[in-house]
Amino acid sequence: NEGFATYSVGLYYEKKYGTSAYMNNLLQQMFNAKSATGTLYLEDTTNVGNMFNGSRVYAKGASVLHMLRHVLGDSVFFNSIKSYATDPQFRFGNATTEDFKEVCEAVSGLSLDYFFDEWIYGEKYPKYYLGWQATPDTSGYMVTIRILQETQTNNPDYFTMPIDLRLIGTGLDTTIVLWNNSIDQSFSVNTSKVPTTVQLDPNNWIIHSFGVISEVDDKQVQYPKTFKLEQNYPNPFNPSTTIRYSIPEVSFTTIKVYDILGKEVATLVNEEQSAGIYEVNFNASQLSSGIYFYLLQAGSYTQTKKLILIK
């Protein structure tokens, strides 16, 4: 119930203020969902703390509905929700997770076992590593793409998901959908122009973290060699921006935001993290316009950069 309620807040923002407001709201929920422990499906309902846990029930519940919307597509997703809400078997009565799943499957004609097993009965989220290379061929270019996963859990062993990839280059800007159903998988895509950038999940439909692979045919993950805090983008921003950073070794990592007087206004990261490249979203909708600073601390390393909020 609380997951649906939290997601409905995002839908309200979308209806009243537009798609970007919806996405900013859900980005914050997805960020919060990353700290969830245990499965979204609650085995122990005797503990009130479990039933009303913010990151697990509210944030991950909303995020899972956000992901399901993209998997099904808007029309099928909202038809499924309406069918579920108006079904005489459940209306003014009780329903289970499996009841909701069966309605979605009946409306969509799809099997959603993989989705519910991963995101509702499973734990954590994937870290995707992306490698790609483009080679000329008779029709333009053959783009070889490799996606490798780390899962942090054996429930599931890996995440099966349709993943959007955006290919960008001079005269090229196209988004393709790849069905990723293996822990280490390669794909081939033809393009008329050579891509210079390939973005995984460019519109933030999946709870995940991100890294890169040194070469498509290299089995080794490319870990960063140095600590690095990148400039947020966009900057200036309103009300949401993304901060990217790299850590070369396991470190207890914090990212905090301060106003121009040095007062802490937000904590974005506060956990031990393995080596990798990370992104975090900062939603400043509750703050006033002005100059702010964000500070990365990872082990003994510290770095500060300036960001500008304009409303």
Salt bridges, closest charged atoms under 4 A:
GLU14 OE2 - ARG69 NH2 2.98
ASP74 OD1 - ARG69 NE 2.85
GLU105 OE2 - LYS101 NZ 3.31
ASP113 OD1 - LYS101 NZ 2.68
ASP164 OD2 - HIS70 NE2 2.82
ASP173 OD2 - ARG166 NH2 2.63
ASP184 OD2 - ARG146 NH2 2.75
ASP201 OD2 - HIS208 ND1 3.48
GLU264 OE1 - LYS256 NZ 3.70
GLU279 OE2 - ARG244 NE 3.83
